[in-house]
Amino acid sequence: MNSAGKPAGIEIRSASADGVAALDRAIAILDAFTTADRSLSLSEIAARTGLYKSTILRLANSLLRGQLLERLDDGRYRIGPASFRLGALYQRSVVAVDILLPIMRDLCELSWESVAFYVRSGDVRTCLYRVESKHPIRYTIREGDVLPLLVGSGGRVLAAFSGQPGEPYETIRKTCNCLAIGDRDPQTAGVSAPVFGPGRVLLGALTLAGPSTRVDTAFLRRMRRPLLEAAARATRAFGEDASMLDEAAREAAVQTDMASPGAVIRSRRRSRIISTPLRNDR
């Protein structure tokens, strides 16, 4: 509850030299909508924002005039067409490399291992971007290289979030990550997480990998949280909600602290694919 006795919902930023409180509250009304909402009632908006209904009604009139909101015949509200136009303008202005490379460089700087971004191309995957490890000994994948889809942590993440049935894909969808050792190449190991765009469209897989002589299971488990946080950061930058990845990052941190053994699946080549389920099967 806030100081006015209303539910604590979306945080209302205080007025500053660059904005006014009314604008902050109007933004909070728009932020109350999620991808799961077709429409919201006045009471639902009030519960999510912590604003008084009278305040919402006053600000909603301005949002209606700007077509950022629409009022339906039953009195409920939905996001208006001007919001779609602004979203389309944002999408056209976004260049993937400008979003991904700074995030990948940060992850490489933290881990000292190579970071790559893979996209699916039919039954294979392509390395779209890559930041090299700081170690003199590293595994070598070049931008533009084509790899199998159903081996390696990056390929398995792409397959999982493209609807591949069965295990380990069900577990990967629950945990939002895949840790693989010797799956594609006996000498390499890696951990991957998905990156999404608007409408939760799968854009690709972010992968941290290196030689298995140096990059062992313990190291990759420690890297799951920063990898998932990087994937969440990229997903938000592309305009999609990243709460699922944020939750997976928190779970990964807890499992690392608990030294959770995870689920180990052994392939015919005795490689290991590890993806630890969320607690309470969430």
Steps between C-alpha positions, in 0.01 A plus 500: 500500500618851431480799735152584368377156596478376143655180361865528408499437125718642224747749641406861426811701435514835677498822301838627389650775291439283194140407567189559703308273731196491269709362216653238729152390606380482140799280416416280800148449361643378170755285685212327683420304182686177428516278194241273667240779527246565226343772716489624860224644714540823693525298822773279355704801389458656845613178670810470281609862519393604849333810351158629598225432249429872465864558404489217247181633341650847463823373344319244287317781321831638378620154399172441314540826307852397403373151401741342745197343670158389375182470709285201405119487505503316833712775660825305499822640355751363255821630343422734209628508141748782563689266734533249216630773270762605757600135547543457126715814485716364782541164324610668179752712690655204685810342348562158654878535501477824702306317770677166506869579467529725811319233705719225356817699570392550862441126540836419340673751729338336804570140400813531283336246268360527147143622455294436186149571376335230288187516286302211360502440125272203435667187633832671575620805692725784395746699711387857444731683744799395708732653759827310547633368830783685671687171542767404243347150479138513386254309289459651155167586342478781247210731421306336219592144597213251473458233771250219567181597683448205732846488657676759716339722762420779252333268253299327768373832637391604150328164452333511842345842445398403146280226647722192487319234711637276774809523715730681547283763327218505756752570776677765292168681453443495876847623596571725197852358471696199385843391618680254274842335523641316200163495325606636160876473543665284768745781575249784555243595761246778520184643649228681305181699556231634265449862393149614406349785303153662505221247540751257653635412159824301532783710356791274579717336766774666701784255565805509728747223414861386514733200514369235738847473657441847646125549482368232731155433645562706814610802298203478262257471791648818648458671162131411464383801698707765314410334169128507579529861619669587170222325305241691703680828434499431125135392503394823672705704252314330215171606658378180666422418862792314660341394829529130411876536447535711816329225700720235341810704594387516863435126504841431345666703776316303770587167339867600474506591870337166584744313271199343328611200292239567232361258246776322307421338167773286348522466124638200314833688485485537882460873471291677758211740462409662827200721563384531858121512549345796682401432856135404551497415126425862407 
